[in-house]
Amino acid sequence: MDGDSYSGLGSGAQMDGKVVQAFQKSFVQVQNILDQNRLLINEINKNHESKLPDNLSRNVGLIRELNSNIRRVVELYADLSAAFARSVQASSSSPSAEADSIGTSKKRVRD
């Protein structure tokens, strides 16, 4: 990676450095949420093992927070997937990529 583009997509496709930065930012957000989820799960398990009524009732809120975090991770991954598809689509719109895709997408004729 040279800072301006990423050419790991093959076929000469390149991603703008800003796109790569956006992906990295999203992956950092996901990792932070997953780290928080690990802590929540540990606390939920300790509360469950203690079987104290106050701790068990606290788990309700912790589980809601965990579920909310999971939904957020799913949203982030969906956004990442859509952004990646758009960037690949945009990079494949170049004339050389169009020529490559035309040559490989011939339809089979039925008899």
Secondary structure as the mmCIF struct_conf table of DSSP 4:
data_model
#
loop_
_struct_conf.conf_type_id
_struct_conf.id
_struct_conf.beg_label_comp_id
_struct_conf.beg_label_asym_id
_struct_conf.beg_label_seq_id
_struct_conf.end_label_comp_id
_struct_conf.end_label_asym_id
_struct_conf.end_label_seq_id
BEND BEND1 GLY A 3 ASP A 4
STRN STRN1 SER A 5 TYR A 6
TURN_TY1_P TURN_TY1_P1 GLY A 8 LEU A 9
BEND BEND2 GLY A 10 GLY A 10
TURN_TY1_P TURN_TY1_P2 SER A 11 GLY A 12
STRN STRN2 MET A 15 ASP A 16
HELX_RH_AL_P HELX_RH_AL_P1 GLY A 17 SER A 50
HELX_RH_AL_P HELX_RH_AL_P2 PRO A 53 SER A 91
TURN_TY1_P TURN_TY1_P3 SER A 92 SER A 93
BEND BEND3 SER A 94 SER A 94
HELX_RH_AL_P HELX_RH_AL_P3 PRO A 95 THR A 104
HELX_LH_PP_P HELX_LH_PP_P1 LYS A 106 ARG A 110
#
